[in-house]
Amino acid sequence: MNRALSTDEIELLVSFAREYIQFAEEMTGPNYGPYLGGDPRHFKPDPDDSTAEEREQHRQACEAWEQGERQFPTGFGMGTTQDRAKDERCQRLRRLLDEYGRVPR
């Protein structure tokens, strides 16, 4: 984009950021389901809903991630994911809103 944002566009972005933070904070806690990608260390296979083989693949994927590898099998069964990226996004948005988000309503 080669132009400055208009006041209306800034207000739209600020409004969206505030709504995103509110929604994300209401959805706290781990989410249950299959592994959806990203850092496998944020996923914990459910021992009652995954096989020993799936848990071993998960363990190996965590080791691979720590060594910088990003290609690994992803069939870990069902489990819980703590969305650490969401937490970081909320913190960054909050800092931006504190610093720049004081747009008149």
Protein Blocks (a to p, Z undefined) as FASTA:
>chain_A
ZZdcdfklmmmmmmmmmmmmmmmmmmgcjdedddeedjfklpccdfklccfklmmmmmmm
mmmmmnopabdcfbebjaddddfklmmmmmmmmmmmmmmmmccZZ
